[in-house]
Amino acid sequence: MSQEFIISGRLARDPDIRHTMTGQPVANMRLLQTRSYRKGEDWIEEVEGFDLVTFSEPLINKVIEPYCAKGKRLRIRGRLQTRSWQDQNGVTRFSTEVVIDDLRLLERPQPHAEAISAAA
């Protein structure tokens, strides 16, 4: 049985790209999704945050690093994964994140600032 999780929204901050001990890149991001609904005469806006992670080197190098930044609109397809660990006080903590299988930019990619200034 396979699961699929699809969500779109805006990045809450710039991607955090690091490398594992074996040198494999990993990108962590946070996606915010806004939902508006009417309650009586008022419009209510709710914001939900989702933690994202990917270990895909091509996705990190060709899409995330050059084009993803705070505020960019994305569509993510992936699967939910829950991790658990013990903190320094011995308390078990849990974290649920979306492991990215596919990422689509919902805005036209903008060239790097260096390319813009070089062309000027």
SVG drawing of the C-alpha trace seen along z (x, -y; Angstrom):
<svg xmlns="http://www.w3.org/2000/svg" viewBox="-23 -47 54 49">
<polyline fill="none" stroke="black" stroke-width="0.4" points="0.0,0.0 1.5,-3.3 0.7,-6.8 0.9,-10.1 0.8,-13.5 0.3,-16.6 0.4,-20.2 1.1,-23.6 2.1,-26.8 4.9,-29.3 8.3,-28.7 8.5,-30.1 12.3,-30.5 15.2,-29.8 16.1,-26.1 18.6,-24.7 21.0,-22.6 23.5,-20.4 25.5,-17.2 25.4,-14.0 28.5,-12.3 28.8,-10.4 28.6,-13.6 25.0,-13.1 23.2,-16.4 19.9,-16.9 17.6,-19.9 15.1,-20.9 12.4,-23.4 9.1,-24.6 6.1,-25.2 3.1,-27.3 -0.4,-26.8 -3.1,-29.4 -6.8,-28.5 -9.5,-31.2 -13.1,-30.7 -16.0,-32.7 -17.4,-32.7 -20.5,-34.9 -19.5,-38.3 -15.8,-37.8 -13.2,-36.1 -10.9,-33.8 -7.4,-33.0 -5.5,-29.9 -1.9,-29.1 -0.6,-25.5 3.1,-24.7 4.7,-21.6 8.3,-20.4 9.9,-19.1 13.0,-17.1 14.7,-15.6 17.9,-13.7 17.7,-13.9 21.0,-15.4 19.6,-16.3 16.5,-18.0 18.7,-19.9 21.3,-21.0 19.0,-21.7 15.9,-23.2 16.1,-23.8 19.5,-25.5 19.1,-27.8 15.4,-28.7 13.8,-28.0 13.8,-30.9 11.6,-32.3 8.2,-33.3 8.4,-31.1 5.2,-29.2 5.7,-25.4 3.7,-22.3 5.1,-19.2 4.3,-15.6 5.8,-13.1 5.0,-10.9 4.6,-11.5 7.3,-10.2 7.4,-10.4 10.7,-10.2 11.2,-9.8 14.3,-10.5 15.2,-11.2 16.2,-14.7 18.9,-15.6 16.4,-15.1 15.4,-11.6 12.0,-12.7 10.9,-11.0 10.1,-13.6 8.3,-13.1 8.5,-14.9 6.4,-14.4 7.7,-15.7 7.0,-15.3 9.7,-13.4 9.7,-15.1 9.3,-12.9 8.5,-15.8 8.7,-19.5 7.1,-22.0 7.8,-25.7 4.4,-27.6 6.1,-30.8 8.4,-31.5 12.0,-30.9 14.0,-34.2 17.6,-34.2 20.3,-34.7 21.1,-38.2 24.6,-37.7 23.3,-36.9 21.1,-40.0 23.9,-42.3 26.3,-40.6 23.9,-41.3 23.5,-45.0"/>
</svg>
